[in-house]
Amino acid sequence: TVHVHAFRSPILEPIAPCRTDTMAAAAAVADEVKAADVEAPTAKKAKLASADGEDENWPEAWYMTDEVEAGEPQKQEQRLEPNQPASIELLKSLGIRYWSVPPDAWTYPVKSVPWDPSDALDPKLSEIRDERGYSYADIITVHEDHLPDFENKVKAFFSEHIHDAEEIRYIIDGSGYFDVRDFEDKWIRIWIKKGDLMTLPEGIYHRFTCDTDNFIHAMRLFKGVPVWTPFNRPQEEHASRKHYVEAYVEPAKAE
């Protein structure tokens, strides 16, 4: 009888590791994982927006003619000669805050009153909303096709007033002007355009108008129940005006 023995190549045959060596290797790997957990903190998601606004690329702003007639003149640039720009530092010292939030990747209705701000898909807009506690929003279009009695409404916007809450506007499309008083009671005109999100502090004297394009598509945001009541000047005894003077005007004049 011929016995045939199977032949196993020592090259192909795996060599069984020693149990002691296996346990030691496993322990070493475990130690490396623990060290990595200690040395590498959990990565945090990068913030898209600061709660206190941005420091660059603000809308253009300039000192304007003191007396401007309501109607077509209010929609014109009304610059002084020569032009006198208003700096970002000055606008921030007045309590104004700004963010650039390009809207082109997102779709918004022409009008929605109200509009749930939790429906915002733009991550930067959502972050600003959450950081600053905005719980209400609506969307309006200021244009003769969408705003009844357009011309008279725009004239009414141009009355100088304050609010008893912060005013927030996000410009989805179009453009217009926010006019605000500086610490010397002079008018500054801020040209807000598509992608600009700006806040005006409670108690600041201001007014708003379309520019000569007669079109602005904007989101208004608010903390809590919205109150849009304007208090026309003079309002020196109003609690919100007193708060603004104490928080911004008096410290600036004391410097």
VEXKOL-957251 format. One record per residue (C-alpha): residue in three letters; x, y, z. Coordinates in Angstrom, 3 decimals, padded with zeros to 6 digits, m for minus. Layout:
% VEXKOL-957251
rec resn=Ala&x=X&y=Y&z=Z
...
//
This chain:
% VEXKOL-957251
rec resn=Thr&x=000.000&y=000.000&z=000.000
rec resn=Val&x=001.258&y=003.449&z=m000.918
rec resn=His&x=000.493&y=006.200&z=001.634
rec resn=Val&x=000.118&y=009.720&z=000.179
rec resn=His&x=000.790&y=012.535&z=002.672
rec resn=Ala&x=m000.658&y=016.021&z=002.131
rec resn=Phe&x=002.022&y=018.611&z=001.746
rec resn=Arg&x=001.562&y=022.079&z=003.265
rec resn=Ser&x=003.873&y=024.791&z=002.157
rec resn=Pro&x=005.455&y=026.636&z=005.049
rec resn=Ile&x=005.130&y=029.783&z=002.939
rec resn=Leu&x=001.315&y=029.539&z=002.626
rec resn=Glu&x=000.572&y=028.152&z=006.069
rec resn=Pro&x=m000.096&y=030.917&z=008.646
rec resn=Ile&x=001.843&y=030.665&z=011.825
rec resn=Ala&x=m000.392&y=030.687&z=014.885
rec resn=Pro&x=000.660&y=033.536&z=017.156
rec resn=Cys&x=001.462&y=032.931&z=020.756
rec resn=Arg&x=m001.479&y=033.771&z=023.102
rec resn=Thr&x=000.754&y=035.920&z=025.239
rec resn=Asp&x=001.852&y=037.981&z=022.228
rec resn=Thr&x=m001.764&y=038.499&z=021.098
rec resn=Met&x=m002.885&y=039.784&z=024.494
rec resn=Ala&x=000.039&y=042.165&z=024.711
rec resn=Ala&x=m000.704&y=043.600&z=021.264
rec resn=Ala&x=m004.370&y=044.105&z=022.119
rec resn=Ala&x=m003.442&y=045.899&z=025.328
rec resn=Ala&x=m001.093&y=048.211&z=023.437
rec resn=Val&x=m003.833&y=049.146&z=020.963
rec resn=Ala&x=m006.254&y=049.862&z=023.808
rec resn=Asp&x=m003.717&y=052.150&z=025.455
rec resn=Glu&x=m003.236&y=054.067&z=022.189
rec resn=Val&x=m007.010&y=054.589&z=021.816
rec resn=Lys&x=m007.287&y=055.905&z=025.376
rec resn=Ala&x=m004.382&y=058.277&z=024.800
rec resn=Ala&x=m006.005&y=059.582&z=021.626
rec resn=Asp&x=m009.259&y=060.230&z=023.483
rec resn=Val&x=m007.410&y=062.304&z=026.053
rec resn=Glu&x=m005.163&y=064.215&z=023.674
rec resn=Ala&x=m007.664&y=064.950&z=020.864
rec resn=Pro&x=m010.758&y=066.802&z=022.139
rec resn=Thr&x=m014.042&y=066.308&z=020.303
rec resn=Ala&x=m014.062&y=068.503&z=017.209
rec resn=Lys&x=m016.625&y=071.292&z=017.435
rec resn=Lys&x=m018.647&y=072.429&z=014.445
rec resn=Ala&x=m017.288&y=075.721&z=013.133
rec resn=Lys&x=m019.589&y=078.675&z=013.814
rec resn=Leu&x=m020.963&y=080.459&z=010.773
rec resn=Ala&x=m021.937&y=083.685&z=012.527
rec resn=Ser&x=m021.083&y=085.680&z=015.623
rec resn=Ala&x=m023.973&y=086.725&z=017.826
rec resn=Asp&x=m022.456&y=090.226&z=017.900
rec resn=Gly&x=m022.277&y=090.657&z=014.127
rec resn=Glu&x=m019.462&y=091.016&z=011.618
rec resn=Asp&x=m016.698&y=093.626&z=011.387
rec resn=Glu&x=m016.156&y=093.818&z=007.622
rec resn=Asn&x=m017.999&y=094.373&z=004.329
rec resn=Trp&x=m020.835&y=096.444&z=005.776
rec resn=Pro&x=m023.223&y=098.334&z=003.517
rec resn=Glu&x=m022.097&y=101.740&z=002.329
rec resn=Ala&x=m023.127&y=104.558&z=004.678
rec resn=Trp&x=m022.789&y=108.343&z=004.451
rec resn=Tyr&x=m023.916&y=111.563&z=006.079
rec resn=Met&x=m026.920&y=112.940&z=004.255
rec resn=Thr&x=m028.844&y=116.154&z=003.693
rec resn=Asp&x=m030.563&y=117.200&z=006.906
rec resn=Glu&x=m033.921&y=118.167&z=005.423
rec resn=Val&x=m035.406&y=115.768&z=002.854
rec resn=Glu&x=m038.925&y=116.022&z=001.523
rec resn=Ala&x=m041.084&y=112.876&z=001.697
rec resn=Gly&x=m041.902&y=111.281&z=m001.646
rec resn=Glu&x=m039.446&y=110.925&z=m004.515
rec resn=Pro&x=m036.670&y=112.965&z=m002.812
rec resn=Gln&x=m036.543&y=110.490&z=000.114
rec resn=Lys&x=m035.632&y=107.683&z=m002.324
rec resn=Gln&x=m032.591&y=109.505&z=m003.721
rec resn=Glu&x=m029.078&y=109.165&z=m002.284
rec resn=Gln&x=m029.058&y=112.648&z=m000.739
rec resn=Arg&x=m025.282&y=112.702&z=m000.181
rec resn=Leu&x=m023.491&y=115.779&z=001.080
rec resn=Glu&x=m020.984&y=117.548&z=m001.187
rec resn=Pro&x=m018.306&y=116.338&z=m000.894
rec resn=Asn&x=m019.411&y=112.885&z=000.200
rec resn=Gln&x=m018.843&y=112.155&z=003.915
rec resn=Pro&x=m018.706&y=108.392&z=004.587
rec resn=Ala&x=m019.786&y=106.964&z=007.937
rec resn=Ser&x=m017.397&y=104.286&z=009.218
rec resn=Ile&x=m018.215&y=100.790&z=010.411
rec resn=Glu&x=m016.786&y=101.725&z=013.805
rec resn=Leu&x=m019.227&y=104.620&z=014.093
rec resn=Leu&x=m022.208&y=102.495&z=013.093
rec resn=Lys&x=m021.245&y=099.823&z=015.628
rec resn=Ser&x=m020.863&y=102.453&z=018.347
rec resn=Leu&x=m024.465&y=103.513&z=017.630
rec resn=Gly&x=m025.530&y=099.952&z=018.516
rec resn=Ile&x=m026.072&y=098.719&z=014.955
rec resn=Arg&x=m025.068&y=095.148&z=014.069
rec resn=Tyr&x=m024.613&y=093.550&z=010.650
rec resn=Trp&x=m024.222&y=090.150&z=008.954
rec resn=Ser&x=m023.773&y=089.216&z=005.299
rec resn=Val&x=m026.189&y=086.361&z=004.500
rec resn=Pro&x=m026.365&y=085.685&z=000.734
rec resn=Pro&x=m029.872&y=084.358&z=m000.027
rec resn=Asp&x=m029.427&y=082.944&z=m003.537
rec resn=Ala&x=m029.281&y=079.265&z=m002.531
rec resn=Trp&x=m032.644&y=079.429&z=m000.742
rec resn=Thr&x=m036.259&y=080.137&z=m001.682
rec resn=Tyr&x=m038.526&y=082.508&z=000.248
rec resn=Pro&x=m042.170&y=083.468&z=m000.327
rec resn=Val&x=m043.086&y=086.898&z=m001.677
rec resn=Lys&x=m045.189&y=087.450&z=001.419
rec resn=Ser&x=m045.797&y=085.419&z=004.553
rec resn=Val&x=m047.221&y=086.947&z=007.720
rec resn=Pro&x=m046.156&y=085.227&z=009.868
rec resn=Trp&x=m043.305&y=083.030&z=008.625
rec resn=Asp&x=m041.894&y=080.466&z=011.031
rec resn=Pro&x=m038.165&y=081.233&z=011.473
rec resn=Ser&x=m037.597&y=077.570&z=012.309
rec resn=Asp&x=m038.344&y=076.912&z=008.621
rec resn=Ala&x=m035.070&y=078.610&z=007.673
rec resn=Leu&x=m032.871&y=076.170&z=005.748
rec resn=Asp&x=m029.906&y=078.541&z=005.480
rec resn=Pro&x=m027.532&y=077.383&z=008.245
rec resn=Lys&x=m026.070&y=080.867&z=008.783
rec resn=Leu&x=m029.482&y=082.493&z=009.107
rec resn=Ser&x=m030.544&y=079.690&z=011.455
rec resn=Glu&x=m027.484&y=080.242&z=013.606
rec resn=Ile&x=m028.104&y=083.990&z=013.885
rec resn=Arg&x=m031.732&y=083.259&z=014.765
rec resn=Asp&x=m030.732&y=080.842&z=017.525
rec resn=Glu&x=m027.821&y=082.902&z=018.883
rec resn=Arg&x=m029.978&y=086.023&z=019.241
rec resn=Gly&x=m033.231&y=084.352&z=020.230
rec resn=Tyr&x=m035.448&y=085.364&z=017.318
rec resn=Ser&x=m038.669&y=083.382&z=017.614
rec resn=Tyr&x=m040.941&y=085.243&z=015.162
rec resn=Ala&x=m040.514&y=086.246&z=011.536
rec resn=Asp&x=m042.543&y=087.495&z=008.636
rec resn=Ile&x=m041.703&y=088.245&z=005.026
rec resn=Ile&x=m042.958&y=091.276&z=003.110
rec resn=Thr&x=m042.390&y=092.797&z=m000.321
rec resn=Val&x=m042.451&y=096.574&z=m000.578
rec resn=His&x=m043.476&y=097.177&z=m004.198
rec resn=Glu&x=m046.530&y=098.667&z=m005.837
rec resn=Asp&x=m047.669&y=095.197&z=m006.986
rec resn=His&x=m047.604&y=093.779&z=m003.453
rec resn=Leu&x=m048.241&y=096.694&z=m001.076
rec resn=Pro&x=m051.606&y=098.465&z=m001.329
rec resn=Asp&x=m051.386&y=102.274&z=m001.266
rec resn=Phe&x=m047.669&y=101.907&z=m001.972
rec resn=Glu&x=m046.601&y=105.563&z=m002.206
rec resn=Asn&x=m048.375&y=106.656&z=000.964
rec resn=Lys&x=m047.058&y=103.656&z=002.887
rec resn=Val&x=m043.477&y=104.464&z=001.837
rec resn=Lys&x=m043.980&y=108.076&z=002.927
rec resn=Ala&x=m045.217&y=106.823&z=006.301
rec resn=Phe&x=m042.082&y=104.669&z=006.719
rec resn=Phe&x=m040.059&y=107.881&z=006.384
rec resn=Ser&x=m041.370&y=109.449&z=009.597
rec resn=Glu&x=m038.643&y=109.613&z=012.253
rec resn=His&x=m039.420&y=107.284&z=015.137
rec resn=Ile&x=m038.180&y=104.790&z=017.712
rec resn=His&x=m039.333&y=101.300&z=018.701
rec resn=Asp&x=m039.509&y=099.712&z=022.132
rec resn=Ala&x=m037.616&y=096.669&z=020.830
rec resn=Glu&x=m034.727&y=095.884&z=018.521
rec resn=Glu&x=m035.492&y=096.216&z=014.793
rec resn=Ile&x=m034.177&y=093.410&z=012.577
rec resn=Arg&x=m034.270&y=093.339&z=008.788
rec resn=Tyr&x=m032.887&y=090.716&z=006.415
rec resn=Ile&x=m032.912&y=091.820&z=002.776
rec resn=Ile&x=m033.809&y=088.881&z=000.533
rec resn=Asp&x=m033.867&y=091.008&z=m002.618
rec resn=Gly&x=m033.966&y=094.633&z=m003.683
rec resn=Ser&x=m032.554&y=097.570&z=m001.735
rec resn=Gly&x=m033.411&y=100.569&z=000.399
rec resn=Tyr&x=m032.160&y=102.980&z=003.049
rec resn=Phe&x=m032.072&y=102.958&z=006.822
rec resn=Asp&x=m031.474&y=106.481&z=008.122
rec resn=Val&x=m030.206&y=106.774&z=011.708
rec resn=Arg&x=m029.199&y=109.681&z=013.947
rec resn=Asp&x=m025.603&y=109.867&z=015.145
rec resn=Phe&x=m024.551&y=111.127&z=018.592
rec resn=Glu&x=m024.709&y=114.731&z=017.363
rec resn=Asp&x=m028.234&y=114.224&z=015.974
rec resn=Lys&x=m027.034&y=114.229&z=012.359
rec resn=Trp&x=m028.532&y=111.884&z=009.782
rec resn=Ile&x=m026.560&y=108.910&z=008.449
rec resn=Arg&x=m027.948&y=106.987&z=005.457
rec resn=Ile&x=m027.191&y=103.232&z=005.236
rec resn=Trp&x=m027.779&y=101.577&z=001.854
rec resn=Ile&x=m028.976&y=098.058&z=002.590
rec resn=Lys&x=m029.120&y=095.586&z=m000.259
rec resn=Lys&x=m029.728&y=091.921&z=m001.066
rec resn=Gly&x=m027.995&y=089.660&z=001.452
rec resn=Asp&x=m027.707&y=092.275&z=004.220
rec resn=Leu&x=m029.023&y=091.472&z=007.696
rec resn=Met&x=m028.990&y=094.476&z=010.002
rec resn=Thr&x=m030.273&y=095.224&z=013.496
rec resn=Leu&x=m031.053&y=098.624&z=014.991
rec resn=Pro&x=m031.095&y=098.908&z=018.776
rec resn=Glu&x=m034.188&y=099.689&z=020.787
rec resn=Gly&x=m034.683&y=103.429&z=021.186
rec resn=Ile&x=m032.536&y=104.728&z=018.292
rec resn=Tyr&x=m034.112&y=107.465&z=016.167
rec resn=His&x=m034.408&y=106.170&z=012.615
rec resn=Arg&x=m036.558&y=105.884&z=009.507
rec resn=Phe&x=m036.724&y=103.687&z=006.407
rec resn=Thr&x=m037.388&y=104.118&z=002.706
rec resn=Cys&x=m037.090&y=102.338&z=m000.610
rec resn=Asp&x=m034.502&y=103.700&z=m002.991
rec resn=Thr&x=m035.336&y=104.722&z=m006.561
rec resn=Asp&x=m035.808&y=101.064&z=m007.609
rec resn=Asn&x=m039.004&y=100.982&z=m005.522
rec resn=Phe&x=m038.528&y=097.342&z=m004.555
rec resn=Ile&x=m037.412&y=095.537&z=m001.444
rec resn=His&x=m038.131&y=091.953&z=m000.362
rec resn=Ala&x=m037.374&y=091.636&z=003.330
rec resn=Met&x=m037.679&y=089.383&z=006.352
rec resn=Arg&x=m038.527&y=090.947&z=009.686
rec resn=Leu&x=m037.458&y=089.042&z=012.787
rec resn=Phe&x=m038.491&y=089.522&z=016.384
rec resn=Lys&x=m038.006&y=088.156&z=019.884
rec resn=Gly&x=m041.322&y=086.950&z=021.273
rec resn=Val&x=m044.645&y=088.490&z=020.235
rec resn=Pro&x=m044.057&y=091.028&z=017.435
rec resn=Val&x=m044.836&y=094.665&z=018.132
rec resn=Trp&x=m044.189&y=097.036&z=015.245
rec resn=Thr&x=m045.527&y=100.201&z=016.909
rec resn=Pro&x=m043.533&y=103.295&z=015.877
rec resn=Phe&x=m043.238&y=106.120&z=018.404
rec resn=Asn&x=m042.687&y=109.299&z=016.401
rec resn=Arg&x=m040.185&y=111.868&z=017.594
rec resn=Pro&x=m039.984&y=113.492&z=020.129
rec resn=Gln&x=m039.750&y=110.586&z=022.574
rec resn=Glu&x=m037.133&y=111.793&z=025.079
rec resn=Glu&x=m039.226&y=110.582&z=028.030
rec resn=His&x=m039.961&y=107.154&z=026.566
rec resn=Ala&x=m038.302&y=104.345&z=028.543
rec resn=Ser&x=m036.714&y=102.856&z=025.397
rec resn=Arg&x=m035.223&y=106.203&z=024.374
rec resn=Lys&x=m033.851&y=106.753&z=027.885
rec resn=His&x=m032.301&y=103.301&z=027.777
rec resn=Tyr&x=m030.640&y=104.046&z=024.430
rec resn=Val&x=m029.259&y=107.369&z=025.639
rec resn=Glu&x=m027.827&y=105.750&z=028.771
rec resn=Ala&x=m026.355&y=102.765&z=026.912
rec resn=Tyr&x=m024.913&y=104.530&z=023.851
rec resn=Val&x=m025.161&y=108.329&z=023.726
rec resn=Glu&x=m023.882&y=109.283&z=027.169
rec resn=Pro&x=m020.865&y=106.882&z=027.124
rec resn=Ala&x=m019.865&y=108.190&z=023.654
rec resn=Lys&x=m020.049&y=111.825&z=024.758
rec resn=Ala&x=m018.098&y=111.040&z=027.924
rec resn=Glu&x=m015.089&y=109.774&z=025.957
//
